[in-house]
Amino acid sequence: MASPQDLLREYAVLNRRRKGDDGVTPLEYQRWSDLRGKLEKTFPGRSAPGSEGRSRIRVEFECRDALADAAMFNVRPVGLFIATPFALESGIEFELLAVVEDTGERFETRCKVVSNNVGPDFSTAALGMGVRFRNAECPLGDLLAEICQES
């Protein structure tokens, strides 16, 4: 069993990355959230240090086609389905950093979790979460509209 100091050290590393330019993966975010809960139980009456502020979650897509396959136009203004073995709680807001691996493109947009295990066209075939962009007028929203019209 890890000591409180070990938990705090791991939490601090993930917390810095969560707020940093490259963000954390969804699994790292889930670990950060679990650690925050453990620390708050270990030290009752005190919130985990630095837990406030925006989170940046990085999601990587192999290519533009994979990004287009994740597009959700059944949420307004537009969104993505992020395949994960878990889903963050509905209503959680974060800064999404979407990376297209084969082109190196990076897109950032503020989003909110709006569905659990429900993907594009209301599919329930995969585990994960649907997120809605706060604003369709963003480079990622524009790209999704463009590549989906081409298909």
Secondary structure per residue as TSV (DSSP state, phi and psi in degrees):
chain	resnum	aa	ss	phi	psi
A	1	M	-	360.0	135.5
A	2	A	-	-74.0	144.8
A	3	S	-	-76.6	160.2
A	4	P	H	-56.3	-34.4
A	5	Q	H	-66.3	-39.5
A	6	D	H	-65.1	-42.3
A	7	L	H	-61.8	-44.3
A	8	L	H	-64.0	-39.7
A	9	R	H	-64.4	-47.3
A	10	E	H	-63.6	-41.8
A	11	Y	H	-58.7	-45.4
A	12	A	H	-62.2	-41.0
A	13	V	H	-62.9	-48.9
A	14	L	H	-65.9	-36.0
A	15	N	H	-64.0	-42.0
A	16	R	H	-62.6	-44.9
A	17	R	H	-66.9	-37.0
A	18	R	H	-59.4	-33.7
A	19	K	H	-95.0	-9.2
A	20	G	S	-80.2	177.1
A	21	D	T	-61.1	-36.4
A	22	D	T	-92.9	-9.9
A	23	G	-	63.8	-166.4
A	24	V	B	-124.5	158.2
A	25	T	-	-74.1	164.6
A	26	P	H	-56.9	-38.5
A	27	L	H	-65.9	-39.0
A	28	E	H	-66.3	-37.2
A	29	Y	H	-62.7	-43.0
A	30	Q	H	-62.0	-42.0
A	31	R	H	-62.7	-43.7
A	32	W	H	-58.4	-44.5
A	33	S	H	-64.5	-42.4
A	34	D	H	-62.2	-44.2
A	35	L	H	-63.1	-40.2
A	36	R	H	-58.2	-45.6
A	37	G	H	-62.2	-42.9
A	38	K	H	-63.9	-41.7
A	39	L	H	-65.6	-38.7
A	40	E	H	-68.9	-28.2
A	41	K	H	-76.4	-36.6
A	42	T	H	-68.8	-36.6
A	43	F	S	-120.5	75.2
A	44	P	T	-57.4	145.4
A	45	G	T	83.1	-2.4
A	46	R	-	-125.7	133.2
A	47	S	-	-82.1	154.4
A	48	A	-	-61.3	137.7
A	49	P	T	-62.4	135.6
A	50	G	T	71.3	15.9
A	51	S	-	-75.7	-13.2
A	52	E	-	-80.3	171.1
A	53	G	S	96.3	165.0
A	54	R	-	-70.1	147.0
A	55	S	-	-102.9	142.6
A	56	R	E	-115.0	119.0
A	57	I	E	-112.8	126.1
A	58	R	E	-97.6	128.4
A	59	V	E	-125.6	128.3
A	60	E	E	-105.3	137.6
A	61	F	E	-119.6	135.7
A	62	E	S	-59.1	-42.0
A	63	C	S	-154.8	175.9
A	64	R	H	-62.1	-33.7
A	65	D	H	-63.4	-39.1
A	66	A	H	-65.1	-37.3
A	67	L	H	-65.1	-43.6
A	68	A	H	-63.4	-38.0
A	69	D	H	-64.5	-26.1
A	70	A	H	-89.0	-7.9
A	71	A	E	-62.5	137.4
A	72	M	E	-120.7	107.3
A	73	F	-	-97.7	1.8
A	74	N	S	-88.1	5.7
A	75	V	S	-119.9	149.1
A	76	R	S	-112.9	135.0
A	77	P	S	-80.2	-38.4
A	78	V	-	-167.2	162.7
A	79	G	E	-160.5	-172.3
A	80	L	E	-135.0	152.7
A	81	F	E	-100.6	124.8
A	82	I	E	-107.9	110.4
A	83	A	E	-73.9	120.0
A	84	T	-	-144.7	159.3
A	85	P	S	-74.7	1.5
A	86	F	S	-148.5	171.2
A	87	A	-	-130.3	134.5
A	88	L	-	-65.4	156.3
A	89	E	-	-61.0	137.9
A	90	S	T	-56.7	139.9
A	91	G	T	98.8	-15.8
A	92	I	-	-68.6	131.9
A	93	E	E	-107.3	145.1
A	94	F	E	-157.5	168.2
A	95	E	E	-90.4	117.8
A	96	L	E	-89.8	129.7
A	97	L	E	-113.2	102.7
A	98	A	E	-96.4	126.3
A	99	V	E	-117.4	127.9
A	100	V	E	-96.4	109.2
A	101	E	T	-61.5	-44.3
A	102	D	T	-73.7	-19.8
A	103	T	T	-109.1	-16.6
A	104	G	T	78.9	5.1
A	105	E	E	-65.9	143.3
A	106	R	E	-129.1	132.1
A	107	F	E	-128.7	136.8
A	108	E	E	-122.4	137.1
A	109	T	E	-157.4	149.5
A	110	R	E	-79.5	136.1
A	111	C	E	-145.2	172.7
A	112	K	E	-138.3	137.3
A	113	V	E	-70.7	125.3
A	114	V	E	-122.7	-11.3
A	115	S	E	-151.6	152.6
A	116	N	E	-118.9	121.9
A	117	N	S	61.2	27.6
A	118	V	-	-128.6	116.8
A	119	G	-	-105.7	-158.5
A	120	P	G	-54.9	142.2
A	121	D	G	55.4	31.1
A	122	F	G	63.6	24.4
A	123	S	-	-68.3	140.6
A	124	T	-	-116.9	24.5
A	125	A	S	-79.8	-13.6
A	126	A	S	-133.8	152.3
A	127	L	-	-83.0	145.9
A	128	G	E	152.1	-159.4
A	129	M	E	-138.4	145.2
A	130	G	E	-96.8	132.7
A	131	V	E	-119.7	144.8
A	132	R	E	-108.2	132.1
A	133	F	E	-70.5	143.3
A	134	R	S	-69.4	-26.0
A	135	N	-	-146.3	124.1
A	136	A	S	-71.9	-23.9
A	137	E	S	-81.9	68.5
A	138	C	S	-140.6	159.0
A	139	P	H	-55.6	-36.9
A	140	L	H	-69.3	-42.0
A	141	G	H	-61.9	-41.5
A	142	D	H	-63.2	-43.5
A	143	L	H	-63.6	-43.9
A	144	L	H	-60.8	-44.1
A	145	A	H	-61.9	-41.8
A	146	E	H	-65.6	-49.4
A	147	I	H	-74.3	-26.0
A	148	C	H	-75.8	-29.3
A	149	Q	H	-72.6	-30.3
A	150	E	H	-71.8	-27.1
A	151	S	-	-76.3	360.0
